[in-house]
Amino acid sequence: MILASELVTKRLALSDMGAELYTVLHKGEVLYEHLTEEEYFDTMEDLSQRFYETGSPNPSELDTRIIQKD
């Protein structure tokens, strides 16, 4: 049984999702911008796999900018 307060908390957490947008840069150049949190995590996973396979882009050369949505 789920308590009503738990449902409210879960709904609030879901409504807060997407309150931020992410931009991924490589050596100062924008690779991806205006990503949702889910898109950002998927993109970082893809970049990790690409680095493992090809050696590029090096994670130390990546930056992330987080923008608060109003």
C-alpha positions, 0 to 999 in steps of 0.5 A: 500500500502506498501512502498518499504522502508518498504519492504527492512526494513522487509527483512533486519529484517528477514535476521537478524533473526537467527543471534543468537543461544541460549543454555538453562541451568538448574543448569549449565547443558545444556538442549538445545543448538543451538536453533534459536530464534523461537525454543528458545521461543517455548522451554521457553514456554514449560518449563513454562508450565512444571513448572506450571504443575510439579513445575520443573524446577524452572525458577530461576535455568535456564540460557540462553547463546546467541551465535552470528553466523558469 
